[in-house]
Amino acid sequence: MIRCSRPMRERLDGVAAKRLLSIFVLFTAMMAGGEAGAQNPFTSTAYDPVFIGEESEIEIGKNTDEQLRQKYKISTDRQLNQRINAIGQKLAARSERKNLKYSFTVIDDELVNAFAAPGGYIYITTGILKKLKNEHEIAGVLGHEIGHVVQKHSLKALQRQMLAQFGLSIMGAMFGDGGISGALLVKASEISASLLLLKNSRENELQADAEGVRIMHAAGYNPRAMIDIQRMLLKESGGKNPPAIISTHPPSQERIDAIEQAIRNMR
Ligand SMILES: [Zn+2]
């Protein structure tokens, strides 16, 4: 074990105390907001600090990925996976969390969907790929998912869900700097995997779109493709069996207008 010098120990204590306070305030805010756990954990609140450190986030993402690989059929089409990964990496390199090691995986499923786990693990189905007309539209879907990772949306939802489920008793295990381990890591990953098919809030969607537009433009893709995807999804939302992506990332005219505005602001 490495012994900390006294100032170092004091600094660590300061960080831990700050994080402890954040957790407590977040928990109190959640309790004040009504029955904890009854709400969709993707609901944003004005006070939304992240106390799960990046090291833990990556560990949770890695474990969630292992669970998803058992749950879903991963496409064995190597060329397709390479193509999607190449587009994803090009986009991720221009994101505000480019330090993460991103992975882009094609799920072989007719389900029309795409989702992002914590830590940079992103999935897209063959079902939605069939609906996308060109590389710009693929970049639109992936850019939006990277936007969710940058804004830590699934991590925040996980954090909220864990506090609702375990209360303040998990604090001790969560605020350490040495990452998350053992049973808690497995539990966190299970919850994280189960949250991926829940509806994102309006605020989350607008944030992910704005980040996606910025990344697409920086990586040399046409961000207007994001509007085409929204129009396609809006049209499909009136159908008999709307694609799953409509319930997880609901399209709206408001989103189209905000994307238009974000593109105009870039010029
Ligand atoms: Zn979304």
Residues whose N, C-alpha, C, O or C-beta is under 5 A from the ligand:
A	BS01	ZN	N200 E205 A208 T248 H249
